[in-house]
Amino acid sequence: MDVRLAVHHVALRAGDLEATVAFYVTLLGLAEVKAERPRSVWLGLADGGMLMIEARSASEPRVPAGSMDLLAFRVSAEQRRAIGDAVRARDCFDGETSHTVYLRDPDGRRVGVSDHPLLGKP
């Protein structure tokens, strides 16, 4: 069976819903598609998928400090450079390689923007 999956949505839990939504909208340019505040906000991705930001309850664990788990978004080299410049001006820059800029969202989650070629893609 040849199954080709695509991302439908990714759900992230956030300690501060509004700060996390603002981070992804302001720094990464995602657009708010659906809002069910104060519970959740859906942000649109270029391929039709969604990034869902959900309010974390007080009883849920936080993102572990220094976690190396990664959510990486595909961008052009020009977008990577622009986002890199923007995040250096804020307190969320977390490193860089020749193809990827790393940052930390308001919950400390590691996020990347990368122009590294994907397997089988130019």
NORMO-V492794 format. One record per residue. RES is the residue in three letters. D_CENTER is the distance of its C-alpha to the mean C-alpha in Angstrom with 2 decimals. Layout:
<<RES D_CENTER> <RES D_CENTER>>
//
This chain:
<<MET 31.21> <ASP 28.65> <VAL 25.42> <ARG 22.52> <LEU 19.50> <ALA 16.53> <VAL 13.46> <HIS 14.63> <HIS 11.77> <VAL 9.39> <ALA 10.27> <LEU 8.97> <ARG 11.90> <ALA 12.03> <GLY 15.14> <ASP 15.01> <LEU 13.69> <GLU 14.46> <ALA 13.02> <THR 9.55> <VAL 9.90> <ALA 11.39> <PHE 8.73> <TYR 6.23> <VAL 9.64> <THR 11.42> <LEU 9.55> <LEU 7.56> <GLY 10.30> <LEU 9.11> <ALA 12.31> <GLU 13.40> <VAL 15.32> <LYS 16.78> <ALA 17.33> <GLU 19.32> <ARG 19.32> <PRO 19.74> <ARG 18.38> <SER 15.26> <VAL 13.43> <TRP 12.20> <LEU 10.01> <GLY 11.22> <LEU 10.03> <ALA 12.73> <ASP 14.41> <GLY 15.04> <GLY 12.55> <MET 10.65> <LEU 7.64> <MET 10.00> <ILE 9.91> <GLU 13.26> <ALA 15.53> <ARG 16.44> <SER 20.19> <ALA 22.11> <SER 23.36> <GLU 20.07> <PRO 19.15> <ARG 16.53> <VAL 13.99> <PRO 16.60> <ALA 16.99> <GLY 16.23> <SER 14.53> <MET 13.80> <ASP 11.77> <LEU 8.83> <LEU 5.81> <ALA 6.62> <PHE 6.73> <ARG 10.40> <VAL 11.84> <SER 15.46> <ALA 17.05> <GLU 17.72> <GLN 14.18> <ARG 13.22> <ARG 16.24> <ALA 15.61> <ILE 12.13> <GLY 13.84> <ASP 16.68> <ALA 14.78> <VAL 13.01> <ARG 16.41> <ALA 17.94> <ARG 15.88> <ASP 15.87> <CYS 12.40> <PHE 13.24> <ASP 13.48> <GLY 15.26> <GLU 15.63> <THR 17.42> <SER 19.18> <HIS 16.33> <THR 13.06> <VAL 11.82> <TYR 10.23> <LEU 9.15> <ARG 9.05> <ASP 7.64> <PRO 10.83> <ASP 11.39> <GLY 11.36> <ARG 8.58> <ARG 8.19> <VAL 5.27> <GLY 7.10> <VAL 8.25> <SER 11.44> <ASP 14.65> <HIS 16.34> <PRO 18.55> <LEU 17.93> <LEU 21.07> <GLY 23.49> <LYS 21.67> <PRO 22.97>>
//
